[in-house]
Amino acid sequence: MPDALPTTAATRRRTPARATAVLAVGLAALAVCVALSLALGTRPVPLPTVVDALLGHDTSRDALAVTGIRLPRTVIGLVVGAALGLAGAVCQGVTRNPLASPTTLGVNAGAALAVVTAIHLLGLTRPAEFLPFALAGAALAAVAVFALARGAGDLDPVRLALSGTVLASVLAAWTSAVLLTSEQTLDEARFWLVGSLASRGLDMLAPVAAPLLAGALLAFFVAPALNALSLGDETAAALGVPVARTRLLGGVAVVLLAASAVAVAGPIAFIGLAAPHLVRAVIGPDHRLLLPGCLIGGPVLLLAADVLGRMLLRPTEIEVGIITAFLGAPLLAVLARKAAR
């Protein structure tokens, strides 16, 4: 696929050397977030004890808390954050809309409605069982949003954002209606719906490993074509980019990544919106560099929000989905105002 990208003074300044330095700084920030996630919580654990616990040299109560509770939580945060960051970057590239994300396009809401309906009708209780329903719901929501937004000619970014917002609101209302009809469904789904990394075991990653890997590979495969797509459909087609196929493959990648993340951790908002914007500000718009940056930026944001939720009201916790929504809503307002200007 062509790797065309608009040549501007900004893009010329983002040399590969600078991008490498930025990614190195991002990895350092990620290492700090991982260390904090392992060390902080209801009961802080000294870093030497964390290291001894990970090496199997310590079997104290604190060490067991690190290996049995915080390590799985941190690993799941890394995986879910990376998936949401990648999905958001591809979403914005496919739609040429800076406000696009799995949340604003209704993909997360579709996955959530499908899972809640499955819990209600089939009595599902284990998150490992949620994946096929999350995938189906996310796919149907994505198709519906694109169908609503599609007009004659180009896909209009404003119409796409409005369609996603409307559909997400409708799906959220349907989800609430299902929950109100069954107290048992509400009990089973309420903590999952908030979006959380707590009480998740590493065994939950096995069912989503294949779709996550497939979604990531598809995202990187379409990255060069997304550069050309940023110039507009007609220009991209003139450069030899198969526009329809690129959008299809990008949409499939978003569905696989977002649905897998939702199945594991629930519908966590705004990571897919914020991570691409923050990474793009320091690396630039080239998707071949942006996507690796989002693999790092997404987990950094999610783990930082999770640690913040543990510390604010200690010894109780605020679920990470609440923290990301609280911090992400002002960001969405700022981006919408900037886009309007």
VEXMI-916236 format. One record per residue (C-alpha): residue number from 1; residue in one letter; x, y, z. Coordinates in nm, 3 decimals, m for minus. Example, Ala and Ser with C-alpha at 12.3 -4.5 7.8 and 13.67 -1.06 7.14 Angstrom:
<rs>
resi resn x y z
1 a 1.230 m0.450 0.780
2 s 1.367 m0.106 0.714
</rs>
This chain:
<rs>
resi resn x y z
1 m 0.000 0.000 0.000
2 p 0.126 0.353 m0.066
3 d 0.270 0.535 0.231
4 a 0.176 0.882 0.110
5 l 0.157 1.149 0.375
6 p 0.112 1.524 0.335
7 t 0.454 1.688 0.342
8 t 0.452 1.983 0.580
9 a 0.701 2.158 0.801
10 a 0.554 1.972 1.098
11 t 0.597 1.629 0.943
12 r 0.952 1.709 0.830
13 r 1.049 1.795 1.187
14 r 0.932 1.454 1.315
15 t 1.240 1.258 1.213
16 p 1.273 0.885 1.283
17 a 1.538 0.968 1.543
18 r 1.297 1.195 1.727
19 a 1.021 0.936 1.708
20 t 1.257 0.674 1.851
21 a 1.345 0.907 2.138
22 v 0.977 0.975 2.207
23 l 0.897 0.603 2.208
24 a 1.186 0.542 2.446
25 v 1.049 0.806 2.684
26 g 0.707 0.645 2.651
27 l 0.849 0.305 2.744
28 a 1.014 0.461 3.050
29 a 0.680 0.616 3.151
30 l 0.513 0.279 3.100
31 a 0.773 0.111 3.324
32 v 0.699 0.369 3.595
33 c 0.323 0.306 3.564
34 v 0.377 m0.070 3.587
35 a 0.590 m0.028 3.900
36 l 0.328 0.198 4.060
37 s 0.050 m0.044 3.968
38 l 0.235 m0.329 4.137
39 a 0.337 m0.129 4.444
40 l 0.035 0.090 4.524
41 g m0.309 m0.004 4.644
42 t m0.502 m0.052 4.967
43 r m0.171 m0.151 5.127
44 p 0.144 m0.003 4.968
45 v 0.423 m0.252 4.905
46 p 0.791 m0.143 4.889
47 l 0.952 m0.185 4.548
48 p 1.220 m0.428 4.679
49 t 0.940 m0.653 4.804
50 v 0.770 m0.626 4.464
51 v 1.088 m0.738 4.290
52 d 1.140 m1.026 4.534
53 a 0.778 m1.134 4.486
54 l 0.811 m1.136 4.108
55 l 1.133 m1.340 4.133
56 g 0.972 m1.588 4.374
57 h 1.204 m1.497 4.662
58 d 0.929 m1.371 4.892
59 t 0.608 m1.544 5.000
60 s 0.486 m1.291 5.255
61 r 0.135 m1.151 5.258
62 d 0.248 m0.844 5.065
63 a 0.426 m1.059 4.807
64 l 0.116 m1.273 4.755
65 a m0.090 m0.956 4.703
66 v 0.155 m0.851 4.430
67 t 0.165 m1.181 4.243
68 g m0.194 m1.291 4.299
69 i m0.386 m0.964 4.261
70 r m0.181 m0.675 4.128
71 l 0.024 m0.859 3.866
72 p m0.283 m0.995 3.677
73 r m0.450 m0.655 3.710
74 t m0.144 m0.481 3.566
75 v m0.103 m0.725 3.276
76 i m0.470 m0.688 3.185
77 g m0.429 m0.310 3.202
78 l m0.138 m0.331 2.959
79 v m0.333 m0.545 2.712
80 v m0.662 m0.354 2.733
81 g m0.489 m0.015 2.717
82 a m0.290 m0.117 2.410
83 a m0.603 m0.250 2.240
84 l m0.802 0.068 2.309
85 g m0.516 0.295 2.201
86 l m0.473 0.109 1.872
87 a m0.848 0.097 1.810
88 g m0.879 0.471 1.866
89 a m0.594 0.556 1.630
90 v m0.737 0.338 1.352
91 c m1.086 0.479 1.415
92 q m0.962 0.834 1.367
93 g m0.762 0.737 1.060
94 v m1.041 0.546 0.887
95 t m1.299 0.819 0.947
96 r m1.065 1.120 0.919
97 n m1.239 1.243 1.232
98 p m1.037 1.360 1.535
99 l m1.335 1.289 1.763
100 a m1.372 0.926 1.657
101 s m1.308 0.644 1.902
102 p m1.472 0.310 1.985
103 t m1.678 0.499 2.246
104 t m1.794 0.793 2.035
105 l m1.876 0.566 1.739
106 g m2.098 0.340 1.950
107 v m1.877 0.030 1.917
108 n m1.832 m0.004 2.294
109 a m2.203 0.056 2.352
110 g m2.294 m0.215 2.099
111 a m2.062 m0.463 2.268
112 a m2.200 m0.372 2.610
113 l m2.563 m0.415 2.501
114 a m2.489 m0.755 2.346
115 v m2.311 m0.877 2.661
116 v m2.585 m0.752 2.896
117 t m2.850 m0.916 2.677
118 a m2.654 m1.243 2.683
119 i m2.626 m1.224 3.063
120 h m3.000 m1.164 3.085
121 l m3.114 m1.435 2.841
122 l m2.843 m1.699 2.881
123 g m2.737 m1.649 3.239
124 l m2.369 m1.591 3.159
125 t m2.152 m1.514 3.461
126 r m1.789 m1.543 3.348
127 p m1.628 m1.266 3.144
128 a m1.452 m1.533 2.938
129 e m1.796 m1.617 2.794
130 f m1.865 m1.259 2.689
131 l m1.629 m1.242 2.389
132 p m1.850 m1.374 2.104
133 f m2.138 m1.151 2.211
134 a m1.910 m0.848 2.248
135 l m1.771 m0.908 1.899
136 a m2.116 m0.943 1.746
137 g m2.252 m0.633 1.920
138 a m1.950 m0.421 1.828
139 a m1.965 m0.532 1.464
140 l m2.336 m0.457 1.430
141 a m2.291 m0.115 1.593
142 a m2.004 m0.028 1.357
143 v m2.204 m0.130 1.050
144 a m2.505 0.071 1.172
145 v m2.297 0.386 1.233
146 f m2.132 0.373 0.890
147 a m2.470 0.305 0.724
148 l m2.627 0.604 0.899
149 a m2.337 0.834 0.818
150 r m2.282 0.731 0.460
151 g m2.404 0.986 0.209
152 a m2.328 1.046 m0.156
153 g m1.954 1.048 m0.215
154 d m1.715 1.100 0.077
155 l m1.788 0.978 0.429
156 d m1.867 1.299 0.615
157 p m1.675 1.314 0.949
158 v m1.934 1.536 1.117
159 r m2.221 1.310 1.015
160 l m2.022 1.009 1.133
161 a m1.964 1.162 1.478
162 l m2.332 1.254 1.509
163 s m2.443 0.907 1.399
164 g m2.210 0.744 1.651
165 t m2.329 0.968 1.933
166 v m2.695 0.905 1.855
167 l m2.650 0.529 1.825
168 a m2.442 0.510 2.145
169 s m2.719 0.695 2.332
170 v m2.987 0.461 2.195
171 l m2.785 0.150 2.278
172 a m2.710 0.280 2.627
173 a m3.084 0.335 2.682
174 w m3.158 m0.020 2.566
175 t m2.891 m0.153 2.799
176 s m3.047 0.033 3.090
177 a m3.389 m0.105 2.999
178 v m3.256 m0.462 3.001
179 l m3.091 m0.406 3.339
180 l m3.409 m0.261 3.489
181 t m3.610 m0.568 3.394
182 s m3.391 m0.807 3.591
183 e m3.229 m0.752 3.928
184 q m3.012 m1.061 3.875
185 t m2.878 m0.922 3.546
186 l m2.805 m0.592 3.718
187 d m2.612 m0.769 3.995
188 e m2.407 m0.967 3.743
189 a m2.334 m0.680 3.506
190 r m2.308 m0.361 3.710
191 f m1.939 m0.384 3.804
192 w m1.844 m0.502 3.456
193 l m2.039 m0.217 3.294
194 v m1.854 0.048 3.494
195 g m1.524 m0.067 3.343
196 s m1.270 m0.218 3.579
197 l m0.938 m0.402 3.593
198 a m1.007 m0.543 3.940
199 s m1.091 m0.909 4.006
200 r m0.968 m1.019 3.665
201 g m0.742 m1.320 3.627
202 l m0.485 m1.384 3.357
203 d m0.700 m1.674 3.233
204 m m0.938 m1.411 3.089
205 l m0.680 m1.318 2.828
206 a m0.675 m1.661 2.663
207 p m1.016 m1.630 2.486
208 v m0.931 m1.283 2.351
209 a m0.571 m1.352 2.246
210 a m0.657 m1.449 1.887
211 p m0.890 m1.155 1.808
212 l m0.651 m0.911 1.976
213 l m0.357 m1.037 1.768
214 a m0.564 m1.034 1.448
215 g m0.687 m0.682 1.518
216 a m0.335 m0.553 1.590
217 l m0.194 m0.712 1.272
218 l m0.475 m0.562 1.063
219 a m0.416 m0.220 1.221
220 f m0.048 m0.220 1.130
221 f m0.125 m0.359 0.783
222 v m0.351 m0.065 0.695
223 a m0.127 0.199 0.858
224 p 0.041 0.314 0.531
225 a m0.296 0.336 0.355
226 l m0.438 0.544 0.641
227 n m0.169 0.803 0.565
228 a m0.300 0.836 0.211
229 l m0.661 0.829 0.329
230 s m0.595 1.140 0.535
231 l m0.568 1.330 0.205
232 g m0.927 1.244 0.111
233 d m1.091 0.954 m0.070
234 e m1.033 1.083 m0.421
235 t m0.666 1.161 m0.365
236 a m0.609 0.828 m0.190
237 a m0.771 0.643 m0.481
238 a m0.553 0.836 m0.727
239 l m0.249 0.720 m0.530
240 g m0.359 0.360 m0.577
241 v m0.508 0.301 m0.232
242 p m0.816 0.073 m0.228
243 v m1.030 0.305 m0.020
244 a m1.323 0.072 0.044
245 r m1.098 m0.220 0.137
246 t m0.890 m0.001 0.366
247 r m1.199 0.118 0.551
248 l m1.331 m0.238 0.575
249 l m1.005 m0.378 0.712
250 g m0.966 m0.083 0.947
251 g m1.322 m0.128 1.070
252 v m1.263 m0.498 1.131
253 a m0.947 m0.413 1.328
254 v m1.138 m0.164 1.545
255 v m1.416 m0.415 1.613
256 l m1.172 m0.694 1.708
257 l m0.965 m0.472 1.936
258 a m1.249 m0.283 2.103
259 a m1.474 m0.586 2.151
260 s m1.191 m0.786 2.307
261 a m1.112 m0.502 2.545
262 v m1.479 m0.464 2.639
263 a m1.516 m0.840 2.697
264 v m1.226 m0.837 2.944
265 a m1.262 m0.506 3.128
266 g m1.602 m0.364 3.036
267 p m1.669 m0.047 2.833
268 i m1.385 0.184 2.941
269 a m1.428 0.525 2.781
270 f m1.191 0.787 2.638
271 i m0.863 0.589 2.632
272 g m0.922 0.532 2.260
273 l m0.984 0.905 2.214
274 a m0.706 1.050 2.428
275 a m0.414 0.819 2.349
276 p m0.397 0.893 1.972
277 h m0.423 1.268 2.029
278 l m0.146 1.275 2.289
279 v 0.083 1.053 2.081
280 r 0.011 1.243 1.760
281 a 0.108 1.569 1.930
282 v 0.463 1.445 1.991
283 i 0.523 1.194 1.710
284 g 0.317 1.338 1.426
285 p 0.040 1.205 1.200
286 d 0.230 0.921 1.031
287 h 0.034 0.608 1.126
288 r 0.343 0.392 1.091
289 l 0.479 0.573 1.398
290 l 0.148 0.667 1.557
291 l 0.031 0.308 1.606
292 p 0.343 0.194 1.796
293 g 0.311 0.508 2.005
294 c m0.050 0.420 2.090
295 l 0.060 0.070 2.193
296 i 0.255 0.249 2.465
297 g 0.033 0.552 2.529
298 g m0.288 0.355 2.581
299 p m0.148 0.138 2.866
300 v 0.022 0.441 3.024
301 l m0.310 0.628 3.044
302 l m0.509 0.326 3.163
303 l m0.263 0.217 3.431
304 a m0.220 0.575 3.553
305 a m0.599 0.612 3.581
306 d m0.625 0.277 3.761
307 v m0.356 0.373 4.014
308 l m0.527 0.710 4.067
309 g m0.857 0.533 4.133
310 r m0.691 0.315 4.398
311 m m0.533 0.609 4.580
312 l m0.804 0.879 4.584
313 l m1.038 0.717 4.840
314 r m0.808 0.460 4.994
315 p m0.884 0.200 5.132
316 t m1.180 0.189 4.893
317 e m1.130 0.211 4.516
318 i m1.285 0.407 4.232
319 e m1.325 0.191 3.922
320 v m1.098 0.289 3.637
321 g m1.395 0.342 3.403
322 i m1.519 0.621 3.629
323 i m1.176 0.785 3.640
324 t m1.132 0.777 3.261
325 a m1.482 0.916 3.204
326 f m1.424 1.195 3.457
327 l m1.093 1.294 3.298
328 g m1.196 1.226 2.938
329 a m1.515 1.431 2.922
330 p m1.329 1.766 2.942
331 l m1.085 1.641 2.678
332 l m1.373 1.559 2.442
333 a m1.516 1.908 2.495
334 v m1.179 2.070 2.417
335 l m1.131 1.859 2.104
336 a m1.484 1.930 1.983
337 r m1.428 2.304 2.028
338 k m1.095 2.281 1.845
339 a m1.252 2.083 1.560
340 a m1.533 2.337 1.529
341 r m1.279 2.619 1.491
</rs>
